[in-house]
């Protein structure tokens, strides 16, 4: 307490009230140190979770023995993505090593150990994983990549320098006289990325369902994505219509509120409460993977200093105490305290990144904004040669969540496998007896949300037969490797029941044969 007061006095004496007002302005519009710390911890936890969640699917998604071997990847995606580190080897060891290193980077980010280096490693590795199998990606993956990219340029050194001075009481005179927030081009780019995501997705929602209030009705009818209890909300059409219009209004207003218009701390808190409620609602009704969780982490940098003034002091200091106790602080306490006694203008020179860093951030900000504008209309997009930069660095993004409107395309699989002993089993149900009836929980039949993304893309328009054939071969091979000769699969017919949503809880149902796989004869068999 005494140290903080003494440190603040020379600052006020040397620079007068003008710095005080400027610091208060920075605290209003910048990123508070506690919000930056919470964002760093959230990013680290998301990365660890993401890496661990992929371990069980390494063989299926990232190796030559899986659904997308190297030759098929080169055929389908090689022209779009010029670079993929995970193609250096198609063996499982590289994918496992990538995930291990990614989780380690996430731990380093969470604890603040070599933060910038850990962020660079995480950004490169997760971009390579996303490139290795684009068929299992969601909007949450795109947002996570972009958060990592902008986080590389955030003022982590300033965070390390400022944190040891935070023994003062929240809301005290010292708190107001020394800026607890930081402003830089990277902070602005991060804010613009998150706010712009909501604005772009609102602009892309041009379908009639969003304007007549039917969008959430169609979204909740997509049983391959939703929990069974989500269907109970269909009994309240007026509520769904209200929530549909409210979602549109929120997505249009959220960018302004997040950017602090008209009153920074009030506007941001309103936006955070409303957007957090939206994502919690998504988490409780839709099995959509990491998307809402990444969005919640993306809101943390917008938390104003006023938020941390109303929480218990232990909450606002716990992260700093943990980092300091582990010895992972890049700037020691004594150095930081000495820095606090320097004139504010001198300390400010070490707060932001170098001029070169500012130029890089500003250039990529223009690039990303241009890319997003191009997703609204092709005539506004980047030249094709410039887009290559985005695909190489994995800065490509498209925020079409339920845009232009929720799909009416729903359904489930029946994968009829005929074995050597004449039995028929359903591979989609783990080898159970074939049942043509509609399952009670369609979404629960998929192993996880990445498998759901992959399998639903197989029956979407524009996806080649080669991917279906590759999946069928993988599914048969996985079964045959764990079953006796009498149970070996000789034929696999993959059916998909297409259920089209109609108004007033009506639907149509058709059965489609997606692919037929015939086992190749062995050398002992006749052709």
N, C-alpha and C positions, 0 to 999 in steps of 0.2 A: 504493500500500500504506500509506504513512504517513498519507495524508489520511484513509483509511477508519478507521484506528485512532484518530486524534485525534477524528474525528467521533463515534465510538461512545462515547468516554469520558464526555462531558458527559451523554449520555443515561442511561448506567448510574448516574452519580453523582447525577443529579437525580431519578431515579424508582425506583431500587432494583431489587431482583430481581423485584418483582411485574410490572413491564413486561416483563422478560425472559421470564417464564413465559407472559404473555399473548401476546407476539410469537411464541414457539414454538408456541403453540396456533394462532394465525393462520396460521403457516407450514404447519401440518398440514392445516387444513381449507379454506384459501383457495386462490386461484389464484396460482401462482408467476409472477414477472415474466417469466421465460424461457418458461414455458408460454403466457402471454398474448401474448408477442411471436411465438411460433411459431404460435399460433392466428391472429393478425392476418395473418401472412405467408401461411398456408395459405388463409385466406378470400380474400385478394387473388388468389392464383394460381388458385383455383377459379373466381372471377368472370371473370378474363381468359380462361381456358379455355372457360367456358360461353359467353361472348360470341362468341369466335372460332368455336366449333363451330356457332353458329346462322347465321353469315354466308351460307353456301351455300344456306340454306333460307329466306331472307328473302322471296323472291317467292312461294314455295309456302305459307308458314304465316302471313305477317303483312301481306298486301296484298290489294287487291280482285281482283287477277288470280290469286290462289291458291285453296286448297281451302276457305277460310273467309272469304268476303267479308263486308263490314260488314252487309248485310241479313240474311244467314244467321246471323251472330253475334247480332244483335239478336233474331232469332226464337228461337234455341236457348239463348242464355246471358244475354240482356239482363235477364231477370227475376231472375237470381241475382246477377250482378255489376253493381251500379249505376254503377261508375266504371271507366273504362279510358282512360288517357292516350293510348294508341296508336291509339284510334279518332278522335282529333282529325283525322287524315288517313289515308286508306287507300293513299296513295302510298308507294313504296319508300323515299323519302328519310327519312321519319320513323323507319322501322324501322332503317335503317342508322345514323341519328344516335343512336338509342337504344342500339344495340349499341356504337357508338364511345364514347359517354359512359359506358356501363357498364364497358367495358374500361379506360377512363381512371380511373374510380372504383376499380376493382380494383387498378390500379397505385398509386394514392394510398394505398389501405389497406395494400398490401404494404410500401410504403416509409415509412408513418407520416406522410404529408403531409396535414394537415387531416383527421386520421383520422375524427373524428365526422361532419364534413360529407360526407366520401367515403362513409361507411357509410349516411347518410341518403339520399344520391343513389342509391346502389346498391340499397337496399331499395325505394325508390319505383319505380325503373326496372325492376327485375326483377319486381316485383309487376305492373307494367303489361304486360310481355311475357307473363307467365304467364296473365294475364286475357285477353289478346288471342287466345290459342289454347290453351284448357284440354285439348284433345285430344292434345297431345304431351307432357304432363307426367308425371313419375314422383314417387315418394316422395322422391327426392333433391332435386327442386325444392322441395318443401314444407319439407324440413329446412333447405335453404340459406336460404330466406326467413326462417325462424325464427331461425337463427343470426345473420343480419344484423340482425334486429330487436333481439334481446337485446344484440348487440354494440354497438349505438348507445349503450347506457347503461353500458357497462363503464368502469372507471376509467382511461381512457387518459392523463389528466393525471398520475395517480399513476405510471403506467409511465414516462412521460417524466422524472418527478422522481427516480425511484429508480434508473434505469439507469446514470447517470453514477457512482453510488457502487459499482458492482459490480466494482471492481478487486480486491476482497478475495478471498482464497482460498476456494473452496467448502468448506463444513463448518467454517470457522474460527469463533472466538468472536464475531468481528464479524458474521459471517453469522447467528448465532443471536440476537444482541442487537438487531439491526435487522430488522424484518419484511421478508422478501423476497416475501411473498404479500399479497394484498389480499382483503378480505371486503366485500361490499356486497349489497343486495337484487338488483342486476343479476347479480352472480356467482352468487347462489343460484338466481335464475330460470333462468340458462343451464344450471347443473348439473341443475336439476329438469327442464328441457325435454328434455335428452339422456337422462337416466336414465329419465324417464317414458315416452319413446318406446319403449324396450325393454320396459318393463313393460306398456304398453298393447298392443303387438303380441303379447306373450305371452298376455295375457288374451283377445285376439281369435282366437287359434288354438284354436278349439273343435272342429274337425273330427276325425273318427275317424282320419284318416291321421296326425295328429300324436301320437295316443295309442297307436296300434298300430305305430308306427315306420315307416310307409310314405311319409311326407311327402316325404323327399328323393328317393325313387324316382320319385314323380309329378313332382317339380320337374325332375329330370334328363331326364324323358321329353318335356319341352316343348322340342322341337327348334327352334321359332321364336325361342327366347331363348338357347340354349346353343351352346357351341363343339362341333364334332364329337367332340373327344376326351373330352368330358364323358360320352359314352355308355359309355366304357370302365369307368366306375365302377359301372355297372349289373351288372357281373359279380361284385360284392362286396356281396350283399344284407345280410349280417350287419354289415358296416361302415356301410352306409347307415342301418340300423336304429339302430345305436349313435349315429351322428352326429345322427340325428333327435331322439332323446331328449336328447342332450347339448345340442343347440341350445335345446330347450325349457327345460332346467334353467338354462342360461346366461342366457337372456332373463329368467327370473324372478329370478335372483340378481344379475345385472348392476346393476340400480338400487341395491341396497344397497351393493354393492362400490364403485360409482362415487361414491356419496355418503359413502364413507369408513367404512362400518360392517363390522366392528367396529374395525379399526385403520386409520386414514386412509391413510397412505402405502403400507402393504402391500396393503390391500384394493384401492386404486385401481390399483396396478401389476398385480395379478393380473387385474383386470377389463380393463385396457387390453390386456394380452398376449392374453387369450382372445378379446376382441372384435376386436382387430386381426387375429388369426388367422382368425376367422370371415369378415371382410370380404376378406381376401386370398384366401381360398378361393372366395368369390363372384366376385371379379375374375377368377380363373383358370379358372372353369368357366362363368360366365353372362355374356352380353352385355347388361348391365343399365344401361349408361350411367354417369352421375355418382353414382348412389346410394351405392355402397360408398366412393367417394373422399370424398364429403361426410361420410360417417360417420367416416372416418379423421380428417378435419380436426376433427370434433366431439369427438373423444377427446383432442385436444391440450391443452385447458384443464385436464384432469384429471391431467396429468403432475405428480407431486409434486416438491418441491425435491430430494428424494433422488435422483431420476432424473438431474437435471442435475449432481449432485455426482460421478457416476460416469462422465460423458462427458468428453472432453478439454475443457480450459478454452476453447480456441479455438472449440469448437462453441457453448458457452453464451454467448460474447461476440460472435460473428460478426455476428449481426443488429444488435446495438447499434452496433458499429463501422461497419457499412455505413450505417445511418441517420445516425449522427453525422457521418460523412465527407461525406455528401450535403447536410448542413445542414438536414435536415428535422425536427430535434428541436424540439418546441414549447416545451420549457423548456431554457434554455442550461445548460452544464455548471457555470458559476460560480454561477448561481442555485440549481442543485440542490445543489451542495456547501454553499452557505450554508444551504440548507434542512436539510441533514443535521446542521448544528451547532446547530439550534434544538432546544428540548425536544421530545420525541416527541409529547406531547399536542398541541402547537401544530401540528406537521407533520401530525398525524393529521386535523386539521380540514380540511385541503385535500386529503386522500386520496380521500374519497368524493364522490359527487354531491350536489347540493343536496337539501334536504328535499322539495321539490316533485318532483324526479326520483325519490326513493325512493317517494313516494306513487304516482306514475304506474306505476312498475315493479311495486309490490305489487298495484295494481288490475289490471294486465294479467296478472299471474301468476295471480290468482284466476280471471280470465276464461278464460285458456288452459287451466288445469286443469279448469274446468267444461266447456269445449268438448270436451276429450279424454274426460272421463267420459261425456258425451253420445254419443260414438261407440260406447260399449259397449251403451247401451240408450237408445232414444229418449225414454223417460219421464224420464230423468235429464238431458236436454239443456237448453240455453239456450232461453229464449223466442225465437220467430221474429224478433221485432223486435230483440232483442239480437244475433242471429246476423248481422244485416245489417252490424254493425260489423266482424265478422270477415271478411266477404266484401269490404267496401270496403277494409280495410287488408291484406287477404290474410294474415290470421292463421288462416285455416281450415286444418285438417289432419286426416288420417285415416291411422293407421299400420297398415293392414291388409296387411302383407307376407306373401303366401302364407296369407292368412286368409279364412275359417275353416280352409281347407286348400288346398294347391296345386290348381289347376284340372286337369281331365283333358282340357281343350279345346286342341287343337293343330292345325296344318295349314299349308297354303301356298296361294298364289294362282296362278292361270293366267288371264291377261287377254288374251283372243283378240280381236285387232283385225283387221277386214276392210278392206283398202285399196281405192282406186278401181280399181287394176289387177287386182283379184281375189285378191291374196295374203292370207295369214293370218299374223300375227306375234303374239308374246307380249310385251306392253308390260312385264310384270313382269320379264322377262328382257332388257330393253333392246332389244326388236325382234327377238329370235332366233326361230328356227322354233318353232312350237308343239310342246311336248313334255308329254304327260300323265303322264309318270313322276315319281316322287317325287325331288326334288333331293337331292344328297348333303349339302349344307350349306344348310338352309332359312334359318337366321338370317343367313347371309352374303348372301342375296339382297336384304335390306333395305338401303337406302343408309346408314342409321344408326339408332340406337336410338329417336330421335324419330319417324322414319318408321314404325318397327315399332309403336310405341305407337299412332300414328294409324291405321294400316291394320288392326291387330288389333282396335281399338275399332269399326271399321266392321262387323265381323261379330259383335260382342258383342251381348248382349241389351240392349234399351232404347235403342239408338242409332238415330235416325230415318233414314228413307230420303233425306231432303234432303241429309245429309252424304255419302251414297254417290253421289248424283247430282252433287253439287258436285265430288267427287274425280274422277269419270269425265269430267266436262266439262274439268276442269283437265288430266288426263292426255292427252286427245285434243288439246286446244289446244297443249300443249307439244310433242307429236309433229308436228302439222301445221305449226307455226311453223318447223320445221327440216327439212322434207321437201318434195319436189316435188309438183306437182298429181297425178301418177299414184300417189303414195304417200299421199295424204290418206286419213285414216280415215273410213269411212262408217258403220261399226257397231263397237261395242265390247261384248263380253260378258265380264263379270267373274265368274269362278268361284272358289270357295274349297273346297279339299279338307279336310273336317273329319275329323281323326283323333282318336278318343277313346281315352285310355289305359285299359287294363285291367290287373289284377294279372298277375304272372308274365310280364312283357314281351310282353303281348298288346295288340292294339288293333283298333278298327273304323275303317273308312274310307268316307266318303260325299262325293259331289260336290254342291255347292250353288251355284245361280246367284244371285249377290249382286245384280247390277244389269245392265241392258241400256241402252246409250246409242246413240241413232240421230242421225246428223248432220242438222242442220236444212237444208232445201233453200235454196240461194242464190236471189236474185231472178231469175236467168237460168234456174233450173230450174223444172220444173212441180211443183206441190204434190203 
